[in-house]
Amino acid sequence: MAAAYATTVLRLATGRHARVTTAALAPAGRMTLINYLAQSLVGALLFAGYGTAFVGRVAPVWVAVTTLTLFVLRTT
């Protein structure tokens, strides 16, 4: 599955949508270690048992929304 994702990203990065794809992925490429660790900490505190333990109580779509929100907040 990871190979399929990597192939898709590489294909998009070299095809006619290359500028859009690389512009969308550039902030993640510039993300520092502290940003990555902060996102991991917030996610763990929200969804793990030692935090609020929202895992299994929140619909998957809201987990994705939370993750994307954290990503956008930390990369802008």
Backbone as CSV, one residue per row, in Angstrom:
resi,resn,N_x,N_y,N_z,CA_x,CA_y,CA_z,C_x,C_y,C_z
1,MET,0.814,-1.171,0.000,0.000,0.000,0.000,0.867,1.247,0.000
2,ALA,1.933,1.211,0.794,2.834,2.371,0.836,3.462,2.615,-0.534
3,ALA,3.787,1.544,-1.234,4.358,1.689,-2.573,3.350,2.311,-3.531
4,ALA,2.085,1.942,-3.385,1.050,2.527,-4.231,0.889,4.019,-3.947
5,TYR,0.925,4.394,-2.671,0.845,5.820,-2.318,2.046,6.579,-2.872
6,ALA,3.240,6.018,-2.697,4.452,6.677,-3.178,4.429,6.824,-4.691
7,THR,3.993,5.801,-5.383,3.902,5.861,-6.837,2.918,6.925,-7.279
8,THR,1.783,7.007,-6.597,0.779,8.017,-6.942,1.319,9.421,-6.736
9,VAL,1.985,9.652,-5.622,2.556,10.976,-5.360,3.627,11.312,-6.388
10,LEU,4.490,10.362,-6.698,5.521,10.611,-7.707,4.918,10.898,-9.068
11,ARG,3.881,10.197,-9.398,3.218,10.422,-10.687,2.588,11.808,-10.748
12,LEU,1.954,12.209,-9.643,1.363,13.539,-9.596,2.426,14.631,-9.589
13,ALA,3.565,14.345,-8.982,4.631,15.347,-8.875,5.377,15.539,-10.188
14,THR,5.221,14.622,-11.119,5.919,14.755,-12.394,4.976,14.954,-13.572
15,GLY,3.698,14.847,-13.344,2.730,14.988,-14.425,2.304,16.431,-14.641
16,ARG,1.167,16.604,-15.250,0.687,17.949,-15.573,0.222,18.711,-14.334
17,HIS,0.038,18.015,-13.213,-0.360,18.665,-11.960,0.828,18.837,-11.018
18,ALA,2.030,18.849,-11.560,3.234,18.861,-10.739,3.310,20.079,-9.829
19,ARG,3.008,21.255,-10.349,3.117,22.466,-9.526,2.122,22.459,-8.374
20,VAL,0.908,22.023,-8.630,-0.107,21.975,-7.579,0.286,20.959,-6.513
21,THR,0.734,19.792,-6.947,1.114,18.738,-6.008,2.300,19.156,-5.149
22,THR,3.341,19.681,-5.773,4.519,20.063,-5.000,4.228,21.253,-4.082
23,ALA,3.374,22.161,-4.510,3.009,23.291,-3.645,2.216,22.813,-2.426
24,ALA,1.363,21.813,-2.611,0.563,21.291,-1.501,1.417,20.491,-0.519
25,LEU,2.453,19.826,-0.996,3.290,18.989,-0.135,4.501,19.723,0.435
26,ALA,4.809,20.895,-0.077,5.998,21.638,0.368,5.992,21.944,1.863
27,PRO,4.870,22.394,2.464,4.914,22.664,3.904,5.263,21.429,4.740
28,ALA,4.773,20.286,4.344,5.100,19.062,5.082,6.577,18.727,4.949
29,GLY,7.152,19.027,3.815,8.575,18.790,3.619,9.440,19.714,4.441
30,ARG,8.928,20.890,4.766,9.679,21.848,5.573,9.364,21.745,7.060
31,MET,8.505,20.812,7.422,8.095,20.681,8.816,9.288,20.294,9.689
32,THR,9.447,20.992,10.781,10.544,20.701,11.683,10.187,19.550,12.624
33,LEU,11.187,19.040,13.269,10.968,17.929,14.195,10.034,18.329,15.326
34,ILE,10.180,19.540,15.839,9.328,19.971,16.955,7.854,20.040,16.531
35,ASN,7.589,20.458,15.308,6.208,20.471,14.822,5.647,19.057,14.734
36,TYR,6.451,18.142,14.215,6.029,16.750,14.106,5.736,16.166,15.486
37,LEU,6.625,16.424,16.433,6.430,15.909,17.783,5.217,16.545,18.463
38,ALA,4.988,17.827,18.223,3.828,18.505,18.812,2.527,17.905,18.280
39,GLN,2.471,17.647,16.985,1.274,17.027,16.413,1.066,15.634,16.996
40,SER,2.136,14.888,17.144,2.029,13.546,17.715,1.543,13.605,19.157
41,LEU,2.045,14.557,19.913,1.633,14.703,21.307,0.154,15.065,21.414
42,VAL,-0.291,16.018,20.623,-1.704,16.416,20.653,-2.593,15.241,20.248
43,GLY,-2.205,14.539,19.195,-2.978,13.372,18.765,-3.034,12.295,19.825
44,ALA,-1.915,12.051,20.472,-1.874,11.037,21.525,-2.736,11.450,22.717
45,LEU,-2.661,12.715,23.094,-3.472,13.175,24.232,-4.966,13.140,23.922
46,LEU,-5.326,13.351,22.677,-6.747,13.308,22.312,-7.276,11.882,22.194
47,PHE,-6.493,11.000,21.618,-7.041,9.700,21.242,-6.524,8.522,22.044
48,ALA,-5.468,8.668,22.811,-4.935,7.540,23.574,-5.590,7.446,24.944
49,GLY,-5.401,6.330,25.588,-6.013,6.089,26.885,-5.499,6.974,27.996
50,TYR,-4.283,7.472,27.884,-3.746,8.339,28.924,-4.139,9.801,28.732
51,GLY,-4.896,10.079,27.698,-5.415,11.423,27.462,-6.920,11.422,27.628
52,THR,-7.617,11.954,26.656,-9.080,11.992,26.716,-9.714,10.697,26.230
53,ALA,-8.929,9.813,25.643,-9.383,8.485,25.190,-10.564,8.563,24.234
54,PHE,-10.451,9.434,23.244,-11.513,9.566,22.252,-11.504,8.451,21.206
55,VAL,-10.498,7.599,21.221,-10.429,6.534,20.234,-11.650,5.620,20.393
56,GLY,-12.299,5.346,19.286,-13.490,4.511,19.309,-14.766,5.269,19.644
57,ARG,-14.646,6.494,20.144,-15.827,7.292,20.479,-16.059,8.424,19.482
58,VAL,-15.090,8.632,18.619,-15.187,9.693,17.622,-15.247,9.038,16.253
59,ALA,-16.146,9.518,15.407,-16.267,8.974,14.055,-14.965,9.207,13.285
60,PRO,-14.584,8.272,12.431,-13.328,8.406,11.683,-13.214,9.720,10.906
61,VAL,-14.325,10.214,10.401,-14.265,11.476,9.649,-13.794,12.615,10.549
62,TRP,-14.179,12.616,11.825,-13.764,13.676,12.743,-12.314,13.513,13.168
63,VAL,-11.833,12.282,13.191,-10.411,12.057,13.447,-9.599,12.654,12.295
64,ALA,-10.056,12.410,11.063,-9.367,12.964,9.894,-9.422,14.490,9.892
65,VAL,-10.575,15.049,10.243,-10.704,16.512,10.303,-9.762,17.088,11.362
66,THR,-9.695,16.466,12.510,-8.796,16.922,13.571,-7.347,16.863,13.117
67,THR,-6.968,15.770,12.479,-5.606,15.608,12.002,-5.256,16.661,10.955
68,LEU,-6.139,16.859,10.000,-5.877,17.861,8.971,-5.841,19.270,9.547
69,THR,-6.689,19.543,10.528,-6.677,20.858,11.182,-5.352,21.098,11.884
70,LEU,-4.876,20.112,12.624,-3.577,20.233,13.282,-2.460,20.442,12.259
71,PHE,-2.529,19.725,11.174,-1.516,19.855,10.123,-1.519,21.268,9.549
72,VAL,-2.700,21.774,9.235,-2.798,23.111,8.652,-2.335,24.175,9.644
73,LEU,-2.725,24.045,10.898,-2.328,25.018,11.904,-0.816,25.044,12.114
74,ARG,-0.189,23.889,12.047,1.252,23.826,12.311,2.093,24.169,11.095
75,THR,1.536,24.095,9.885,2.347,24.359,8.688,2.121,25.751,8.128
76,THR,1.174,26.487,8.658,0.946,27.832,8.125,1.659,28.879,8.939
